[in-house]
């Protein structure tokens, strides 16, 4: 599942829930670690735990939100900054 998401950051950390046997453990990770977990696992959307919709490998539930698929990831062409035009240097 390739979706855009936004992490919920509280005091510089991203809250998450982790399966530990039959229990769920609440913890927090720095944003880089949360991005790593998401980038290296199978990501699905979950409504099992309110506020933790980003499910990774069916064992980590990360606080955040999925972004709407209709929103452009990059700016439209007319809003993008202009690139300098390549010109030939030399004698005229």
GROMACS elastic network, one bead per residue, 0.5 to 0.9 nm:
[ bonds ]
;  ai    aj funct       b0    kb
    1    42     6  0.73305   500
    1    43     6  0.59009   500
    1    44     6  0.63202   500
    1    45     6  0.87481   500
    2    43     6  0.77943   500
    2    44     6  0.89529   500
    3    43     6  0.86060   500
    3    44     6  0.89910   500
    3    66     6  0.68768   500
    3    67     6  0.73954   500
    3    68     6  0.86131   500
    3    69     6  0.73667   500
    4    65     6  0.87514   500
    4    66     6  0.59138   500
    4    67     6  0.54772   500
    4    68     6  0.78451   500
    4    69     6  0.76883   500
    4    73     6  0.81076   500
    5    54     6  0.81500   500
    5    64     6  0.70772   500
    5    65     6  0.55709   500
    5    67     6  0.52298   500
    5    68     6  0.87784   500
    6    63     6  0.87627   500
    6    64     6  0.54141   500
    6    65     6  0.53012   500
    6    66     6  0.62839   500
    6    67     6  0.69614   500
    7    14     6  0.67635   500
    7    15     6  0.89499   500
    7    31     6  0.77099   500
    7    34     6  0.82298   500
    7    35     6  0.86101   500
    7    54     6  0.89097   500
    7    62     6  0.77354   500
    7    63     6  0.61953   500
    7    65     6  0.65623   500
    7    66     6  0.87434   500
    8    13     6  0.82303   500
    8    14     6  0.58372   500
    8    15     6  0.73274   500
    8    62     6  0.84076   500
    8    63     6  0.54451   500
    8    65     6  0.76345   500
    9    12     6  0.57301   500
    9    13     6  0.52677   500
    9    15     6  0.73048   500
    9    30     6  0.85748   500
    9    31     6  0.74982   500
    9    63     6  0.81846   500
    9    64     6  0.81432   500
   10    13     6  0.52847   500
   10    14     6  0.62282   500
   10    15     6  0.73942   500
   10    28     6  0.89038   500
   11    14     6  0.84028   500
   12    29     6  0.86502   500
   12    30     6  0.66282   500
   12    31     6  0.75521   500
   13    28     6  0.56209   500
   13    29     6  0.52666   500
   13    31     6  0.62289   500
   14    27     6  0.84207   500
   14    28     6  0.51764   500
   14    29     6  0.52001   500
   14    30     6  0.59847   500
   14    31     6  0.59530   500
   14    33     6  0.89266   500
   14    34     6  0.68908   500
   14    62     6  0.74089   500
   14    63     6  0.66352   500
   14    64     6  0.83184   500
   15    26     6  0.73258   500
   15    27     6  0.58574   500
   15    29     6  0.65609   500
   15    30     6  0.89171   500
   15    52     6  0.84175   500
   15    61     6  0.88065   500
   15    62     6  0.63550   500
   15    63     6  0.56001   500
   15    64     6  0.87113   500
   16    25     6  0.83711   500
   16    26     6  0.59996   500
   16    27     6  0.55260   500
   16    28     6  0.57189   500
   16    29     6  0.75633   500
   16    34     6  0.86391   500
   16    52     6  0.69800   500
   16    60     6  0.67629   500
   16    61     6  0.54663   500
   16    63     6  0.57212   500
   17    24     6  0.62418   500
   17    25     6  0.55248   500
   17    27     6  0.62231   500
   17    28     6  0.83151   500
   17    49     6  0.87289   500
   17    52     6  0.76995   500
   17    59     6  0.80347   500
   17    60     6  0.57091   500
   17    61     6  0.50054   500
   17    62     6  0.64414   500
   17    63     6  0.83599   500
   18    23     6  0.83790   500
   18    24     6  0.55240   500
   18    25     6  0.51677   500
   18    26     6  0.65398   500
   18    27     6  0.76128   500
   18    59     6  0.56190   500
   18    61     6  0.64283   500
   18    62     6  0.86664   500
   19    22     6  0.70278   500
   19    23     6  0.60044   500
   19    25     6  0.63870   500
   19    58     6  0.83616   500
   19    59     6  0.50734   500
   19    60     6  0.66342   500
   19    61     6  0.86654   500
   20    23     6  0.51555   500
   20    24     6  0.57686   500
   20    25     6  0.65609   500
   20    59     6  0.83223   500
   21    24     6  0.78642   500
   28    34     6  0.88495   500
   29    32     6  0.80386   500
   29    33     6  0.60680   500
   29    34     6  0.61832   500
   30    33     6  0.54736   500
   30    34     6  0.64787   500
   30    35     6  0.88790   500
   31    34     6  0.50272   500
   31    35     6  0.61451   500
   31    36     6  0.85326   500
   32    35     6  0.51284   500
   32    36     6  0.61509   500
   32    37     6  0.87262   500
   33    37     6  0.62034   500
   33    38     6  0.86556   500
   34    37     6  0.51326   500
   34    38     6  0.62865   500
   34    39     6  0.85389   500
   34    62     6  0.77142   500
   35    38     6  0.51377   500
   35    39     6  0.59628   500
   35    40     6  0.85731   500
   36    40     6  0.60562   500
   36    41     6  0.86016   500
   37    40     6  0.53799   500
   37    41     6  0.62314   500
   37    56     6  0.72849   500
   37    60     6  0.84719   500
   38    41     6  0.56109   500
   38    42     6  0.74697   500
   38    43     6  0.64727   500
   38    54     6  0.82810   500
   38    55     6  0.83780   500
   38    56     6  0.62039   500
   38    57     6  0.89985   500
   38    62     6  0.88359   500
   39    42     6  0.81688   500
   39    43     6  0.82842   500
   40    43     6  0.88884   500
   40    56     6  0.87309   500
   41    56     6  0.57100   500
   41    57     6  0.57322   500
   42    55     6  0.80736   500
   42    56     6  0.54352   500
   42    57     6  0.50439   500
   42    58     6  0.81175   500
   43    54     6  0.68496   500
   43    55     6  0.56055   500
   43    57     6  0.64870   500
   43    58     6  0.82876   500
   44    53     6  0.82770   500
   44    54     6  0.63906   500
   44    55     6  0.51659   500
   44    56     6  0.64427   500
   44    57     6  0.79723   500
   44    58     6  0.80699   500
   45    53     6  0.55438   500
   45    54     6  0.54146   500
   45    55     6  0.57835   500
   45    56     6  0.87052   500
   45    66     6  0.80137   500
   46    49     6  0.73352   500
   46    50     6  0.86620   500
   46    52     6  0.74598   500
   46    54     6  0.62996   500
   46    55     6  0.58816   500
   46    61     6  0.79696   500
   47    50     6  0.60365   500
   47    51     6  0.81960   500
   47    52     6  0.74566   500
   47    53     6  0.57368   500
   47    54     6  0.88441   500
   48    52     6  0.80028   500
   48    53     6  0.77345   500
   48    61     6  0.89199   500
   49    52     6  0.55301   500
   49    53     6  0.70378   500
   49    61     6  0.76424   500
   50    53     6  0.69519   500
   50    63     6  0.88384   500
   51    54     6  0.89417   500
   51    62     6  0.81676   500
   51    63     6  0.56026   500
   51    64     6  0.67687   500
   51    65     6  0.79693   500
   52    55     6  0.75243   500
   52    61     6  0.52965   500
   52    64     6  0.62394   500
   52    65     6  0.78519   500
   53    61     6  0.65378   500
   53    62     6  0.65074   500
   53    63     6  0.64713   500
   53    64     6  0.65986   500
   53    65     6  0.63320   500
   53    66     6  0.76089   500
   54    60     6  0.79773   500
   54    61     6  0.55209   500
   54    62     6  0.50196   500
   54    63     6  0.66942   500
   54    64     6  0.67755   500
   54    65     6  0.70638   500
   54    66     6  0.74779   500
   55    58     6  0.59144   500
   55    59     6  0.71172   500
   55    60     6  0.56559   500
   55    62     6  0.63696   500
   56    59     6  0.61450   500
   56    60     6  0.50914   500
   56    61     6  0.64425   500
   56    62     6  0.78908   500
   57    60     6  0.66968   500
   58    61     6  0.77180   500
   62    65     6  0.89816   500
   66    69     6  0.86504   500
   67    70     6  0.86318   500
   67    71     6  0.76041   500
   68    71     6  0.57210   500
   68    72     6  0.89561   500
   69    72     6  0.77171   500
   69    73     6  0.88317   500
   70    73     6  0.89850   500
   71    74     6  0.88603   500
   72    75     6  0.66621   500
   72    76     6  0.75651   500
   74    77     6  0.87603   500
   74    80     6  0.85840   500
   75    78     6  0.79960   500
   75    79     6  0.59684   500
   75    80     6  0.58858   500
   76    79     6  0.54868   500
   76    80     6  0.64011   500
   77    80     6  0.52723   500
   77    81     6  0.85281   500
   78    81     6  0.82473   500
   79    82     6  0.87520   500
   80    83     6  0.87814   500
   82    85     6  0.86525   500
   83    86     6  0.89459   500
   84    87     6  0.89872   500
   89    92     6  0.87713   500
